[in-house]
């Protein structure tokens, strides 16, 4: 069961990263809309691209057996936080502009808050943080909710440009 949980988590994260990369490929238009008005857009965009690259490479290396997930869990969490910072920045910028539906901004903000709350709850368990134990089935199910919202946000923003 522990190996199945790890496989499910790795597979889902790879799917999220691929969906994000695919959506971000369509986002130069979004980047161009905001870059003249918000100079930090470059920083947020570069942060997100670097974070997604780290996540993708780590997940592939875990999937092919070069690393075990506990060896990269902290790095993955930090990279995921980088994606969340970018998502929050784009979502907040939608509130002052007509370029994207305002609903994408609200979905993004709610998703980021939910993911941060989840990370906060799960980080209280030191064994889980250190990779000494795998998440339980209930923890994995609960962790899927922000990831599904993240996917919905990427698809909504990607289809809106």
C-alpha positions in Angstrom: 0.0 0.0 0.0 2.9 2.4 0.8 4.4 1.9 -2.7 0.9 2.4 -4.3 0.5 5.6 -2.4 3.9 6.9 -3.5 3.1 5.9 -7.1 -0.2 7.6 -7.1 1.3 10.8 -5.6 4.2 10.8 -8.1 1.9 10.1 -11.0 -0.6 12.8 -10.0 2.2 15.4 -9.4 3.7 14.6 -12.9 0.2 15.1 -14.4 -0.2 18.5 -12.6 3.3 19.6 -13.7 2.6 18.6 -17.3 -0.8 20.4 -17.3 0.9 23.4 -15.8 3.6 23.5 -18.4 1.1 23.0 -21.2 -1.0 25.9 -19.8 2.0 28.1 -19.2 3.0 27.6 -22.8 -0.2 29.5 -23.7 0.5 32.1 -21.1 2.9 34.5 -22.8 -0.2 36.4 -23.7 -1.1 36.7 -20.1 2.5 37.6 -19.2 2.5 40.3 -21.8 -0.7 41.8 -20.5 0.7 42.3 -17.0 4.5 42.8 -17.5 4.2 46.5 -18.4 2.0 47.3 -15.4 3.6 45.0 -12.8 7.4 44.7 -13.0 7.4 41.7 -10.6 5.7 39.6 -13.3 9.1 38.6 -14.6 10.2 37.4 -11.1 6.9 35.5 -10.6 7.1 33.9 -14.0 10.7 32.8 -13.7 10.0 31.5 -10.2 7.1 29.4 -11.6 9.1 28.0 -14.5 12.0 27.1 -12.3 9.7 25.5 -9.7 7.9 23.4 -12.4 11.3 22.3 -13.9 12.5 21.2 -10.5 9.3 19.3 -9.8 9.2 17.6 -13.2 12.9 16.5 -13.1 12.6 15.3 -9.5 9.4 13.3 -10.3 10.9 11.7 -13.3 14.0 10.8 -11.3 11.8 9.3 -8.6 9.7 7.4 -11.2 12.8 5.8 -12.8 14.2 4.9 -9.4 17.2 7.3 -9.2 15.8 8.8 -6.0 13.3 7.8 -3.4 10.5 10.3 -2.8 11.6 11.1 0.8 14.9 12.3 -0.6 13.2 15.0 -2.7 10.1 15.6 -0.6 11.2 18.9 0.9 12.5 20.2 -2.4 9.2 19.3 -4.1 7.3 21.1 -1.3 9.4 24.2 -1.8 9.0 24.0 -5.6 5.2 23.6 -5.1 5.2 26.7 -2.9 7.0 28.6 -5.8 4.2 27.6 -8.1 1.6 28.7 -5.5 3.3 32.1 -5.2 3.1 32.6 -9.0 -0.5 31.4 -9.0 -1.4 33.9 -6.2 0.3 36.7 -8.1 -1.6 36.0 -11.4 -4.8 35.5 -9.5 -4.6 38.8 -7.6 -3.7 40.7 -10.8 -6.9 39.4 -12.5 -8.9 41.5 -10.0 -7.8 44.8 -11.5 -7.9 43.8 -15.1 -10.5 42.6 -17.7 -7.9 40.3 -19.4 -9.1 37.2 -17.5 -12.4 36.2 -15.8 -12.5 37.4 -12.2 -13.6 33.9 -11.3 -10.1 32.7 -12.2 -8.7 35.1 -9.6 -11.1 33.8 -6.9 -10.4 30.2 -7.7 -6.7 30.9 -7.6 -6.8 32.7 -4.3 -9.0 30.0 -2.7 -6.7 27.2 -4.1 -3.6 28.9 -2.7 -5.2 29.4 0.7 -6.4 25.7 0.7 -3.0 24.4 -0.3 -1.2 26.5 2.3 -3.6 25.3 4.9 -3.0 21.7 3.8 0.8 22.1 3.9 0.5 23.7 7.3 -1.5 20.8 8.6 0.7 18.1 7.1 3.9 19.8 8.2 2.9 19.3 11.8 3.7 15.6 11.4 7.5 15.4 11.5 7.6 11.8 10.3 5.6 12.7 7.2 7.8 15.7 6.6 11.0 13.7 6.9 9.5 10.9 4.7 9.6 8.4 7.4 6.0 7.5 6.8 3.8 7.7 3.8 0.5 9.7 3.9 -2.5 7.7 4.9 -5.3 7.1 2.4 -7.4 9.9 4.0 -4.5 12.3 3.8 -3.9 11.5 0.1 -7.6 12.1 -0.6 -7.6 15.4 1.2 -4.4 16.4 -0.6 -6.0 15.8 -4.0 -8.5 18.6 -3.5 -6.1 21.6 -3.9 -4.4 19.8 -6.7 -7.7 19.3 -8.6 -8.4 23.0 -8.0 -5.0 23.9 -9.3 -5.6 21.9 -12.5 -9.0 23.5 -12.9 -7.4 26.9 -12.5 -4.7 26.2 -15.1 -7.2 24.9 -17.6 -9.6 27.9 -17.0 -6.8 30.4 -17.4 -5.4 28.6 -20.4 -8.7 28.4 -22.1 -9.4 32.1 -21.4 -6.4 33.4 -23.3 
